[in-house]
Amino acid sequence: MKRLLAITALVLAAQGVSAFGAECTTKVKTVQDGKLVVAAYDYPPFSVTAGGDISGIDVDIVKRAAKENCLEVVPMVLDPAATIQAVVSGKADIAVGSWNRTEKRAKAVSMSAPTYLDPMGIFSKNGSDTVASFEGKNVGTVQGYLWVGEMQKMLGPKLKLYPTPVALAQDLEAGRIDIAADGYNSGAYIQKTADGYKGIQIMLAKPDERIQASILPAQAGVIYTKDNESLGAALDKSIEGQHKDGSIVKELEAAGFDKKVGEVGEPRMVK
């Protein structure tokens, strides 16, 4: 009798697994059938790689999309430079790590609907949040940022360019510059988690026509294999749902960001 009961239980369990499998099927094309290979590098809080596993805001967005489409997430931890290349070469389906939606990037890979903003922040000791507060001050920013050209036109020799945000922060804290423009997201997170930017207030820049990035900040998105329409549609639908139910904003606020970072607006690409 015990043997019969055991066999019956195994059969029922197998039937349950089979039924679940039948109900949860995917129409999304991926590198490995039924799996979603996610290339990630360590860039907290958006992409966190610890012990071979991945987590973070971007990863949670992708994991939910995968679950909704019956896909098993397979992590692929790489250096930043190799992350996008893994998608281009067809080794991974997706790349995460707060990648901005740019026209140049979209030539090599496809980009999902916007997940959150990557806005300009104003860093100062007195809590300034306007572009006008740069006037008459010694101002710093980092080479290569979207707003550098406009700031150079506006400020001339009063603008000092730095090779890295670390070098910028050191001069700002030491008072060698009065105010700075830097990435709001990275600065706010470093200040919260690593005791950085001591004595500095980090504010979202208010819109000013002189600096277009203050009006239309760059949008981040999830990178995926070029022209994979089924994967793109699945990602976009899930991201739309995560915006509607507020889950993305909740994660951003939990990481210490202003909820406005989650107010993406209409999709656009940085030129």
N, C-alpha and C positions, 0 to 999 in steps of 0.2 A: 504493500500500500504506500509506504513512504517513497519507494522508488517511482511508483506511478505518479504520485503527487509532484515529485521533483521534476520528472520528465514533462508533466503538464505545465509546471511553472516556467520551465525553459522555453517550451513551445509558445506560451503566451507572451513571454518577454521578447522572443524573436519576432512574433507577429507585431508587437508594439513598435519595435525598432523599424520593422519593415513598413508599417503604416506611417510612422513619422517620416521616414525617408521618402515615401511616396507623396506625402503632403508637402514636404519642403524640398522643392527642386528649383533650380535656377536656370534662367535663360541668359544670364550674363556670361559673355565670353571672357575667359581669363587664361593666363599662361598655363595654369594647372587646373584641370576640370574640378569644379566644386571648391576651389581654394582661391584666396585673394592674397597674392604675395605683395607685402608692403615694405618698401625700402625706407629706412629711417636713419637719421643721425641724431646725436644728442644735442637738443636745443630746447631746454626746459623753458616754460611749462608746456610748450606745444608738442614737442617730441622728446620723450625720455627713454633712454636705452640703459637698462640696468639688468645685469645677469642674463643677457641674451633676450630678454623680453622687452616689449615696447609699451609705453603708456603716454599720457598727456592729452591735451585738448584736441590736437589733430587726430591722434590715434583713436580717441573716443568717438569722434565724428565718423571715422572710417569703420570702426568696429560695429557701430550701429547700422551703417549702410550694409555692411557684410551680413549681419544677422538678418536684416530685413530681406536679403536676397539669397539666403541659404548658402552663404559662403563661409568657409573656415579661414580665418586670418593666419597667414604664415609670415612671421617677422623676418626681415633681412636687414641686419644692422651694418651700416657702412659709414665711411667718412663722408662729409658733406659733398665733396666734389664728385664722389662716385654714385651718389643717390639718384640724381636725375639720369645719369648715364645708364643705370640699371633698368630704368623704364625705356629709354631710347633703344637699348640693345635687346629688349624683350625678355630680360631676366626677372623683372618685377612688373606688376600691374600698376602699382601706385607708388608715389613718393610723397612723404609728409615732412614737415619741418618749417611751417610758416613761409611757404613760397609765394611770392607776389605774382599776381596775374599781369604779365607783360606781353606785348605784341611780339617781342623778340623770342621769348620763351615759347610762345604758342606756335612758333614755326617748327619746333622740334617735338613738342609734346602737346597733349590737350590739357585744358584746365577746367576744373569743376566750377559750378556756381560759387560765388564768393562766400567764404565762411566767416570772416571778420575783417576788420580794417587794420592797416599798419600805419597809423597816423604819425604826424610830426608832433613832437612834444617840445615844450619850452621849459628849460631847466634854469632855475634862478634861486637866489636866496630869499627873494621877497614874494614869490608866488605869481610872477607875471604870466599872463596867458595870451598876450596879443603880439602880433608882428610889430605893431607900433612901438612896443617896449624895447625893440632892438636899436631904435634911433638914438644916436649920440653915445652908444655903449660900445665896449670892446666885446665882440661877439665871436663865438666859436661854433663850428660844425664839423662833420666828418666828410672827408673826400668821397665823392661818388654818389652822394645822396641825391634824391630827386630835386631837391630845392636849392642845391648849391649855386647853379647859374643865376637864379633869380635873386638869391641873397647877395651874390657878388655884385650884381647890377644895382641893388638897393643900397649896399653898405660900403662898397669899394674896399679901401685898405683897412677899414674897421673890422673886416671879417677875417678870421684866422681859421685855416683848414688844418685838420688833424688826421693822421693816418688811421687811428682807431678810436672807438668810444672811450677806451681806458685812458688814453692820453688826454682826451678832451675833459673827462671827469676830473683828472688830477689837477689840471689848470683851473678848472671852475672851482673846485673845493679850496684851492690855494689862493683864489682871488686874482689870478693872473688874467682872467677874462671875467666880464661882469655877468654874462648870460649866454645861453647856448641853445642850439636847436639839434635835437637828436631823436632817435626812434623812441616814441612813447612806450611801446610795449616792453622792449628790452630793458629800458631804464626803470620803469615801474616795478618790473619783476626783480631786477637786481637789488633795488632799494629794499624791497620787502623781504627777500630771502637771503641776501648776502651782505647786508648792512652797508651797501654802497651808497654813494651820493650823500654823504653825511652833511646835514645842514642845508640840503638842496630840496626845493619843492619842484615836483614834476607835474606839469599841467598840459592838458590837451590844447593845442593851438587853436584859437578862434579863427574863423574864416577871414581871410584878407586877400583881396584880388591881386596883390603884389606877389603872393606866394601861392601858386595853384594847389600845391600839396596840402595846404591848410583848408582849401575848399573841397577838393576831391582827393582824399587820401587813397593811397594804394590799397587794393583789396587782396587779401590772401585767398588761396584756393588749394584744392588737392590736385596734384599732377597725376595724370594717367596716360596710358598708351595712346599714341596718336590715332585719332579717328576711330576709336573703339566706342561706337555709338551706344551699344548696350550697357557698357560700364558707365559711360558718361550720363546716360539717362537715369541709371540707378543711383548714382552719386547725387545728381542734381535733385532728384525727387526726395531723397533722404535728407539732404541739407535743407531743402525748403521746409520739410516737416520739423526739423530740429530748430529752425528759426521760429516757426509758428508756435511751437510749444515752449519756447524760451530756454531750452536746454543748453544751447550754445552760450547765451548770455549768462546763465547761471555758472557755467564753467569759467567764463572770463572773469566774472566778479569774484569767484572763489580764488582765482589766481591774483587778485588785487587790482584788476583793471576797471576803469570806468565802463559802465554798461554801454556807453555810446560806441565803444569799439565793436560791438556786435550789431550796430545799425548800419548795414552795408549799403543800402540803397540799390539802385539798378546796376546790373553787371557792367563793368567797363575794364578796359585793359590800359595799362601804362604804356605810353609810346616810347 
